[in-house]
Amino acid sequence: MAIEKSEKPGQPGEESAALSVAQILGILDHLEECLMVVDEAGTLRHWNDSSSERFGVPEQPALNRPFADLVHPEDSPEILEALSFFFKKRTPPMKSGGPEIRLRIRDAEGFWLTCIAQFRVVRPAGNTDPLCLLNVREDRERRKIEPWREKVQELEEEVQAKSRRLAESESDYRSLIETMNDGFWVLDTQGRILFANEKLARLLGYGVSELVDTSAFELFDEANAKFFFDQIDKRLEGEVGTYEIQMTRRDGTQITCLIRGAPRFNAEGNCTGTLANITDISGRKGLEDRLRASEKDYRDLFDNMQDIVCRIGDEGRVTALNRAGARILGFEKPEDVIGKELKELYVSPSEWTRFEKELGEKGFLEDYIVHLRRRDGQALSMSVNAHILIDERGWPASIDGVFRDVSERARMEMQLHSYASDLEKKNDELESLIYSITHDFKSPLLVVGGMVTRLHRLASSILGDKGLQYLDWIRINVNKMDRMVSDLLEFYRADKILIPFETVSTGALVDTVIRDAEPLAREKGIVLRKKGPFALVQGYRNRLYQVLYNLVENAIKYTDRPEGAIVEIGCTLGDKEHVFRVSDNGPGIPQDHQAKVFQIFYTLEPEEVSGTGIGLSIARKIIQSHGGRIWVESELGEGATFCFTLPVSENT
């Protein structure tokens, strides 16, 4: 190929060709050297047949790809920089001591080859853009030493990695020793301290630097130093051991330490000293002493309990019994009972069978009544609390039980049962009496009421105004007595259990009360108002209606405002109970009367307001039977608020 020197000024070293691109590429294909053509964008535009055979990979076409993609990733930056320099200066890049670049290119078999590339510029005829001609040849000298260089590099990297791991391991062990909760030291064969961690130094009251290079024997009194010397000899002979010893702190106080020691060996396997963990167990020793004392206290408590405390093992035999239990059963000492089968102490064998069956099914029994027989034959009623102990395999191991003598309680319960039976009979008699009284009272009242009405109609012209007024008084009091008899019966039945509670919507109940009380309120010019939200509760709908209507009716009766009178029914929802309120803006209730308004037959103004004085007493009994409470809040001249609560139910 004929290459000419360019005669254009300002482009030193640039070469031109009078040949076209096709001619140049045809010539390159016939040369044995590996030649490649790269344009200014860094794209491989052509390589000759020698390059294709040497570096071509069939499944990865190389042409029209960035030339930097063909070289080793570590060499790509240097190639890109060299190409950029070449196309800017039109001169070969002066790297590695000459106009050539050393790089690695993957051969056709996939191996990286170390090569040398020389840069030359060509300018085809009629083409203003120069091209870079790369002459690539294998660096055979470098190739000879490359395996050794790579081996050396691998060895160097392996040594560095092992050194790094060794340093990290040493750092980890040092950090572990420094952060461990125990003291730690390393001694030489003479007992001199070579290393001590901060925990040990603080434990003994020294600084770390004060302990290092001192003899460990100085940390013991004479007796303990001799014992420590014997232990050091055992460690130097290769034994591992754990022992307790007294160590002396800097202030002269002694602490009990647990030392876990082991011999220390060098790389040749020779013992060079000892190392050990040192734990302060002074607190544990004190705790052990306290535990022994506590065990004695519990043993004394066990023996002196006034109940039978026992443990039953295999085949139902007593394996442990307190002294008080032996005395209750009529024996002199627990040993007289231990080893016996517990069922031998039962009055009835069938009762033991039931006890054993129920305990096996439930795993425990509480306040279970059994009957035991004392040694002298006396029968005892016993309340048992027992449970089965499970071993580590999950199998029943034994039974622990506490038997309490409830013979006296059983006798009293029988007596109470008799009293309850008598009381139930008396209540039945009382109920019959009340129904009889109310019936007997109502009959003459009806007669008197009827006669007064008849007399008023027949003799009105004879009696005059005064006589008629007397008849009206009689009729009013007869009606009041009739209501009082009815209210007495209602008061008696107010807290009686009827049927199971039902779910009651208090909002709907209030609507019904307002509807029923509206005529009475309208007559007095009073506005009835509902303020919610209202809750769902469990109770008797009719009884709760009776409470609300009674409170609203009372508020209407006692409110005497000429205008602007309001009675409000409200509710506040709670987590455990709901609070209901019936408020008015009437005259209010004096403070000294508020505690009396719920008493039977008590009224504030009996002459001015009709009533029997039983309504609030009935309301209180109904609310209490629902698990709630009732009270009044009032200030004179500011009205009154009657409040009651109903419990929150899970069913609502």
C-alpha positions in Angstrom: 0.0 0.0 0.0 1.4 3.3 -1.0 1.3 5.8 1.8 2.3 9.4 1.3 3.4 12.2 3.7 0.8 15.0 3.8 2.0 18.3 2.5 -0.7 20.3 4.3 0.8 22.5 7.0 -0.4 22.2 10.6 -0.8 18.4 10.5 2.6 17.0 11.4 2.9 13.2 11.1 -0.4 12.8 9.3 -0.3 10.4 6.3 -2.6 10.3 3.3 -3.4 7.8 0.6 -4.4 8.3 -3.0 -6.5 5.1 -2.7 -10.2 4.8 -2.2 -11.6 3.1 0.9 -12.5 -0.1 -1.0 -9.0 -0.3 -2.4 -7.4 0.2 1.1 -9.7 -2.5 2.6 -8.9 -4.9 -0.2 -5.2 -4.5 0.3 -5.6 -5.0 4.1 -7.4 -8.3 3.6 -4.3 -9.7 1.8 -1.8 -8.8 4.5 -0.9 -11.4 7.2 -0.7 -8.8 10.0 -3.8 -8.2 12.1 -5.0 -4.8 10.9 -8.1 -3.0 12.0 -9.7 0.3 10.9 -11.4 2.5 13.5 -13.3 5.8 12.7 -13.3 9.0 14.7 -16.3 7.8 16.7 -14.3 4.8 18.0 -16.3 2.3 15.9 -14.6 -0.7 14.3 -15.3 -0.2 10.6 -13.2 -3.1 9.2 -10.7 -5.8 10.1 -8.8 -7.9 7.7 -9.0 -11.7 7.4 -6.1 -12.3 9.8 -7.8 -10.2 12.5 -11.1 -12.0 11.9 -9.5 -15.4 12.3 -7.5 -14.4 15.3 -10.1 -12.4 17.3 -13.5 -13.2 15.6 -16.3 -14.8 17.6 -19.0 -16.0 15.3 -21.9 -15.4 17.6 -20.7 -11.9 18.5 -20.2 -9.8 15.3 -17.5 -7.3 15.8 -17.9 -4.8 12.9 -19.8 -1.6 13.4 -19.4 -2.0 17.2 -17.3 0.2 19.5 -13.7 -1.0 19.4 -13.5 -0.6 23.2 -16.1 -3.5 23.5 -13.5 -5.9 22.1 -10.8 -5.2 24.7 -10.6 -6.1 28.4 -12.9 -3.9 30.6 -9.8 -2.7 32.6 -8.1 -1.6 29.3 -11.2 0.1 27.8 -10.7 3.6 29.5 -7.0 3.7 28.2 -8.1 2.8 24.7 -10.8 5.4 24.6 -8.4 8.0 25.8 -5.7 7.0 23.2 -8.2 7.1 20.3 -9.4 10.5 21.5 -5.8 11.8 21.7 -5.0 10.3 18.3 -7.9 12.0 16.4 -7.3 15.3 18.0 -3.5 15.5 17.5 -3.2 13.3 14.4 -0.3 11.7 16.1 0.1 8.3 17.8 -0.4 8.5 21.5 2.9 8.3 23.4 2.1 5.8 26.1 4.2 3.1 27.7 7.4 4.8 26.3 6.4 4.8 22.6 3.7 5.2 19.9 1.9 2.0 20.9 -0.6 0.8 23.5 -0.6 -2.5 25.3 -4.1 -4.0 25.6 -5.9 -7.3 26.1 -8.2 -8.7 23.4 -10.2 -11.9 23.6 -9.2 -14.5 21.0 -11.5 -16.7 19.0 -11.4 -19.4 21.8 -12.4 -16.9 24.4 -9.0 -16.3 26.1 -7.6 -12.9 26.8 -4.4 -12.2 24.8 -2.0 -9.4 25.7 -1.3 -7.5 22.5 0.4 -4.3 21.3 -1.4 -1.9 19.0 0.3 0.7 16.8 -1.6 3.7 15.6 -1.4 5.1 12.1 -3.7 7.6 10.3 -4.9 7.2 6.7 -7.1 9.5 4.6 -8.8 7.7 1.7 -9.2 9.6 -1.6 -12.3 11.8 -1.6 -12.9 11.3 2.1 -12.3 14.2 4.4 -12.6 12.2 7.6 -9.4 10.4 8.7 -9.4 6.8 9.8 -7.2 5.1 12.4 -5.3 2.1 11.2 -4.4 -0.2 14.1 -1.7 -2.8 13.7 -2.3 -5.4 16.5 0.3 -8.0 17.3 0.6 -10.4 20.2 3.1 -9.5 22.9 4.8 -12.9 23.0 7.4 -11.9 25.6 4.7 -10.7 27.9 2.7 -13.9 27.2 5.6 -16.0 28.4 5.7 -14.4 31.8 2.0 -13.7 32.1 1.1 -17.0 33.7 3.8 -16.5 36.3 2.8 -12.9 36.8 -0.8 -14.0 37.3 0.3 -16.8 39.7 2.3 -14.3 41.7 -0.6 -11.9 41.7 -2.9 -14.6 42.9 -0.5 -15.6 45.7 -0.1 -12.0 46.7 -3.9 -11.5 46.8 -4.3 -14.8 48.8 -1.7 -13.6 51.3 -3.4 -10.2 51.6 -6.8 -11.9 52.0 -5.5 -14.2 54.7 -3.7 -11.3 56.4 -6.9 -9.3 56.3 -9.0 -12.3 57.7 -6.3 -12.8 60.4 -6.5 -9.2 61.4 -10.3 -9.2 61.4 -10.3 -12.4 63.4 -7.9 -10.9 65.9 -10.0 -7.8 66.1 -13.2 -9.8 66.6 -11.6 -11.9 69.4 -10.2 -8.8 71.1 -13.6 -7.1 70.8 -15.3 -10.2 72.1 -13.0 -10.4 75.1 -13.4 -6.7 75.9 -17.2 -6.8 75.7 -17.8 -10.1 77.5 -19.5 -9.9 80.9 -16.7 -12.0 82.5 -13.1 -11.0 83.4 -10.4 -12.6 81.2 -6.7 -12.9 81.5 -3.7 -14.6 79.9 -0.8 -15.7 82.1 2.7 -17.0 81.3 4.2 -20.1 82.9 5.3 -18.1 85.9 1.8 -16.7 86.6 2.7 -13.2 85.2 -0.3 -11.4 83.6 0.3 -10.9 79.9 -3.2 -9.7 79.1 -6.3 -8.6 81.1 -9.6 -7.2 79.8 -11.3 -4.1 81.1 -14.0 -6.1 82.9 -11.4 -7.9 85.0 -9.6 -4.6 85.8 -12.9 -3.0 87.0 -13.8 -6.1 88.9 -10.6 -6.0 90.9 -10.4 -2.2 91.2 -7.3 -1.7 89.0 -6.5 -0.2 85.6 -5.6 -2.6 82.8 -2.1 -1.2 82.7 -1.7 -1.8 86.4 -2.4 -5.5 86.1 -0.3 -6.3 83.0 3.3 -7.5 83.8 2.3 -8.1 87.5 2.1 -11.5 89.2 -1.4 -13.0 89.5 -0.4 -14.4 92.9 -0.5 -10.9 94.4 -4.3 -11.0 93.9 -4.8 -13.7 96.5 -4.2 -14.1 100.3 -1.8 -16.7 101.5 -4.3 -19.6 101.7 -6.0 -18.9 98.3 -2.6 -18.2 96.6 -1.5 -21.8 97.5 -4.7 -23.2 96.1 -4.3 -21.1 92.9 -0.7 -22.3 92.5 -1.9 -25.9 92.5 -4.5 -25.0 89.9 -1.9 -23.3 87.7 0.3 -26.5 87.8 -2.7 -28.5 86.6 -3.3 -26.1 83.7 0.4 -26.3 82.7 0.1 -30.1 82.7 -2.6 -29.7 80.1 -5.7 -30.0 82.2 -8.8 -27.9 81.9 -10.6 -27.0 85.1 -13.2 -24.9 86.9 -13.0 -23.9 90.5 -14.2 -21.3 93.0 -11.6 -19.1 94.8 -11.4 -15.9 96.9 -9.7 -13.0 95.2 -8.6 -9.8 96.9 -9.5 -6.5 95.4 -7.4 -3.4 95.5 -9.3 -2.0 98.5 -8.7 -5.2 100.4 -12.2 -6.6 100.2 -12.6 -10.2 99.0 -14.9 -11.5 96.3 -15.8 -15.1 95.4 -14.9 -15.9 91.8 -15.5 -18.8 89.5 -12.4 -19.4 87.3 -12.6 -21.5 84.2 -9.0 -22.1 83.2 -7.3 -23.8 80.2 -3.7 -24.3 79.0 -2.3 -22.1 76.2 -0.2 -23.6 73.5 2.1 -22.1 70.8 2.3 -23.2 67.1 4.8 -26.0 68.1 2.3 -27.4 70.6 4.3 -26.3 73.7 2.4 -25.0 76.7 3.3 -21.3 77.1 0.9 -20.4 79.9 -2.8 -20.3 80.8 -5.9 -18.4 80.0 -9.1 -18.1 82.0 -12.6 -16.6 82.3 -13.2 -15.1 85.8 -16.7 -14.5 87.0 -17.7 -12.8 90.2 -20.2 -15.1 91.9 -20.3 -13.3 95.3 -23.9 -12.4 94.6 -24.7 -15.9 93.6 -23.1 -17.3 96.7 -25.2 -14.9 98.8 -28.3 -15.9 96.8 -27.5 -19.6 97.5 -27.3 -18.8 101.2 -30.6 -16.9 101.0 -32.2 -19.8 99.0 -31.1 -22.3 101.7 -32.6 -20.0 104.3 -35.7 -19.5 102.2 -36.0 -23.3 101.7 -35.9 -23.7 105.4 -38.6 -21.1 105.9 -40.8 -22.8 103.3 -40.2 -26.2 104.9 -41.3 -24.7 108.2 -44.3 -23.1 106.6 -45.1 -26.4 104.8 -44.9 -28.4 108.0 -46.9 -26.0 110.1 -49.7 -25.2 107.7 -53.0 -26.1 109.4 -54.2 -27.9 106.2 -53.3 -31.3 104.9 -50.6 -30.6 102.2 -49.4 -33.7 100.4 -48.0 -35.1 97.2 -49.3 -38.3 95.6 -47.0 -40.3 93.4 -47.2 -43.6 91.5 -50.1 -45.9 92.3 -51.8 -43.1 94.3 -49.3 -43.4 97.2 -48.5 -40.5 99.5 -44.9 -39.4 98.9 -44.9 -36.1 101.0 -47.0 -34.9 103.9 -46.7 -32.0 106.3 -46.7 -32.5 110.1 -50.1 -30.7 110.5 -51.6 -33.0 107.9 -50.5 -36.0 109.9 -52.0 -34.6 113.1 -55.3 -33.8 111.4 -55.5 -37.4 110.2 -54.7 -38.6 113.7 -51.1 -39.8 113.2 -48.1 -38.8 115.2 -45.7 -38.0 112.3 -45.8 -37.8 108.5 -43.8 -41.0 108.1 -46.8 -42.9 109.5 -48.7 -41.9 106.4 -46.1 -41.7 103.7 -46.2 -44.8 101.5 -49.9 -45.4 102.0 -52.4 -45.3 99.2 -54.5 -42.1 99.5 -57.7 -44.1 98.8 -57.2 -45.9 102.1 -58.0 -42.6 103.8 -61.3 -42.1 101.9 -64.6 -42.9 103.6 -65.9 -44.4 100.4 -63.8 -46.1 97.7 -66.3 -44.9 95.0 -65.6 -41.3 96.1 -61.9 -41.8 95.5 -62.7 -43.2 92.0 -64.7 -40.1 91.1 -62.0 -37.8 92.5 -59.3 -39.6 90.4 -61.5 -39.6 87.3 -62.4 -35.9 87.4 -58.8 -34.8 88.2 -57.5 -36.8 85.3 -60.1 -35.2 82.9 -59.5 -31.6 84.0 -56.0 -31.6 85.3 -57.0 -29.7 88.4 -59.8 -29.5 91.0 -60.9 -26.5 93.1 -63.0 -26.6 96.2 -63.8 -30.2 95.5 -65.5 -31.8 98.5 -64.4 -35.3 99.7 -64.6 -37.2 102.9 -61.6 -38.7 104.7 -61.5 -40.9 107.7 -59.2 -40.2 110.7 -57.2 -42.9 112.3 -59.8 -43.1 115.1 -62.6 -43.6 112.6 -64.0 -40.0 112.7 -65.2 -38.8 109.2 -64.0 -35.4 108.0 -65.4 -33.2 105.2 -62.5 -31.8 103.2 -62.3 -29.2 100.5 -59.6 -30.1 98.0 -57.5 -28.0 95.7 -55.4 -30.3 93.6 -53.5 -30.3 90.3 -51.5 -32.7 88.3 -47.7 -32.1 87.8 -46.3 -32.8 84.3 -42.7 -34.0 83.8 -40.4 -32.8 81.0 -41.8 -35.4 78.6 -45.3 -34.1 79.1 -46.5 -37.1 81.1 -48.3 -36.9 84.5 -45.7 -37.2 87.2 -47.6 -36.6 90.5 -50.5 -34.9 92.2 -50.2 -31.9 94.6 -53.1 -31.4 96.9 -54.3 -29.2 99.8 -57.1 -30.7 101.9 -58.9 -28.2 104.2 -61.2 -29.4 107.0 -64.6 -27.9 106.2 -66.6 -30.1 108.5 -67.8 -27.1 110.5 -68.6 -25.2 107.2 -70.5 -28.2 105.9 -72.6 -28.2 109.1 -73.3 -24.5 108.8 -74.1 -24.8 105.1 -76.7 -27.5 106.0 -78.1 -25.1 108.6 -78.1 -22.2 106.2 -79.9 -24.4 103.6 -82.5 -25.2 106.2 -82.8 -21.4 107.0 -83.1 -20.7 103.3 -85.8 -23.3 102.9 -87.7 -21.7 105.8 -87.2 -18.2 104.4 -88.5 -19.3 101.0 -91.6 -20.7 102.7 -92.1 -17.4 104.6 -91.6 -15.4 101.4 -94.3 -17.5 99.7 -96.5 -16.8 102.7 -95.7 -13.1 102.6 -96.5 -13.0 98.9 -99.8 -14.6 99.5 -100.5 -12.1 102.3 -99.6 -9.1 100.1 -101.9 -10.3 97.3 -104.6 -11.0 99.9 -104.2 -7.5 101.5 -104.2 -5.7 98.1 -107.3 -7.6 97.1 -109.0 -7.1 100.5 -108.1 -3.3 100.5 -109.3 -2.8 96.9 -112.7 -4.3 97.6 -113.9 -1.8 100.3 -112.2 1.0 98.4 -114.2 0.2 95.3 -117.4 0.2 97.5 -116.6 3.5 99.1 -115.7 5.1 95.8 -118.9 3.8 94.2 -121.0 5.0 97.2 -119.4 8.5 97.1 -120.2 8.8 93.4 -123.8 7.7 93.9 -124.2 10.0 96.9 -122.8 12.9 94.9 -125.4 12.3 92.1 -128.4 11.7 94.4 -127.8 14.2 97.2 -126.0 17.1 95.4 -129.0 19.4 95.8 -129.3 18.6 99.5 -125.7 18.7 100.7 -124.8 22.1 99.4 -121.3 23.3 98.3 -119.6 22.4 101.5 -121.0 18.8 101.5 -120.0 18.4 97.9 -116.5 19.5 98.7 -116.3 16.9 101.4 -117.4 14.2 98.9 -114.7 15.4 96.5 -112.1 15.0 99.2 -113.3 11.5 100.0 -113.2 10.5 96.3 -109.7 12.0 95.9 -108.3 10.1 98.9 -110.1 6.9 97.9 -108.4 7.1 94.5 -105.1 7.9 96.1 -105.5 4.9 98.5 -106.3 2.7 95.5 -103.2 3.8 93.6 -101.1 3.3 96.8 -102.3 -0.3 97.1 -101.5 -0.9 93.4 -98.1 0.8 93.8 -97.3 -1.3 97.0 -97.9 -4.5 95.0 -95.8 -3.1 92.1 -93.0 -2.2 94.6 -93.0 -5.7 96.0 -92.7 -7.2 92.5 -90.2 -4.6 91.1 -87.0 -6.6 91.7 -88.5 -10.1 91.2 -86.9 -12.2 88.4 -89.3 -12.6 85.6 -87.9 -14.1 82.4 -84.4 -13.9 80.8 -83.3 -10.4 79.8 -84.0 -9.3 76.2 -82.2 -6.8 74.0 -83.9 -3.5 74.4 -83.4 -0.4 72.2 -83.5 2.4 74.7 -83.9 4.9 71.8 -87.1 3.3 70.7 -88.2 3.1 74.3 -87.7 6.8 74.8 -89.8 7.5 71.7 -92.6 5.5 73.2 -92.4 7.3 76.5 -92.4 10.8 74.8 -95.5 9.7 72.8 -97.4 8.5 75.9 -96.4 11.6 78.0 -97.1 14.2 75.2 -100.8 14.9 76.2 -99.8 15.6 79.9 -96.9 17.8 78.8 -98.9 19.7 76.2 -101.6 20.4 78.9 -98.8 22.2 81.0 -97.1 23.8 78.0 -93.9 21.7 78.4 -91.6 20.7 75.5 -90.3 17.1 75.6 -86.9 16.6 73.9 -84.8 13.6 73.1 -80.9 13.8 73.0 -79.0 10.8 71.9 -77.4 8.6 70.8 -79.1 5.8 72.8 -77.7 2.3 73.5 -78.9 -1.2 73.2 -79.1 -2.9 76.6 -80.1 -6.2 78.2 -83.1 -6.0 80.4 -86.9 -6.1 80.8 -88.5 -3.7 78.3 -91.7 -3.0 80.4 -89.7 -2.4 83.6 -87.3 0.0 81.9 -90.3 1.8 80.3 -91.8 2.1 83.7 -88.7 3.8 85.1 -88.4 6.3 82.2 -92.1 7.1 82.1 -92.2 7.6 85.9 -89.2 10.0 85.8 -90.7 12.0 82.8 -94.1 12.1 84.5 -92.6 13.4 87.8 -90.6 16.1 85.8 -93.8 17.2 84.1 -95.7 17.3 87.4 -93.1 19.3 89.3 -92.3 21.8 86.5 -94.3 25.0 87.2 -92.7 27.5 84.7 -95.3 29.6 82.9 -93.3 29.3 79.6 -90.1 27.8 78.3 -90.4 24.6 80.3 -88.4 21.7 78.9 -88.0 18.1 79.9 -85.0 16.4 78.2 -84.2 12.7 78.0 -80.5 12.0 77.2 -77.9 9.3 77.2 -74.1 9.1 77.4 -72.5 5.9 76.1 -69.6 4.4 78.1 -67.2 1.5 78.1 -68.6 -0.3 81.2 -71.9 1.4 81.7 -74.3 3.8 79.9 -75.7 6.9 81.8 -79.3 7.9 81.2 -80.6 11.4 82.3 -84.1 12.9 82.6 -83.6 16.7 83.1 -86.1 19.6 83.7 -85.8 23.3 84.3 -88.3 23.4 87.1 -87.8 24.6 90.7 -85.2 22.0 91.7 -84.9 19.9 94.8 -83.3 21.1 98.1 -80.0 19.5 99.0 -81.3 18.0 102.3 -84.2 16.3 100.4 -82.2 14.7 97.6 -81.2 11.6 99.7 -84.9 11.0 100.7 -86.7 11.2 97.4 -86.1 7.5 96.8 -87.6 6.5 100.1 -91.0 4.8 100.0 -94.0 7.1 100.6 -91.8 10.2 100.5 -93.1 13.2 98.5 -91.9 16.8 98.3 -95.3 18.5 98.1 -98.0 16.1 98.9 -100.7 18.7 99.1 -100.0 20.3 95.7 -98.9 17.4 93.6 -100.8 14.1 93.5 -98.7 11.0 94.1 -98.2 8.1 96.4 -94.5 8.6 97.0 -93.7 5.1 95.8 -92.7 5.7 92.1 -89.1 6.6 92.7 -88.7 3.7 95.2 -90.0 1.3 92.4 -87.6 2.9 89.9 -84.7 2.3 92.2 -85.5 -1.3 92.7 -85.9 -1.9 89.0 -82.6 -0.2 88.1 -80.8 -2.1 90.9 -82.2 -5.4 89.6 -80.7 -4.6 86.2 -77.2 -4.1 87.8 -77.4 -0.2 87.7 -77.6 2.7 90.1 -79.9 5.8 90.3 -79.4 9.3 91.8 -80.5 12.9 91.5 -78.5 16.1 90.8 -80.2 19.4 91.5 -79.7 23.0 92.5 -82.7 25.2 93.8 -84.1 27.2 91.0 -82.0 25.4 88.3 -84.1 22.3 87.8 -83.3 18.7 88.6 -81.7 15.8 86.7 -82.4 12.2 87.6 -79.7 9.9 86.4 -79.4 6.1 86.2 -77.0 3.6 84.7 -77.3 0.3 82.9 -74.3 -2.0 82.3 -72.8 -2.5 78.9 -73.5 -6.0 77.7 -71.3 -8.0 75.3 -74.5 -9.2 73.6 -75.3 -5.7 72.5 
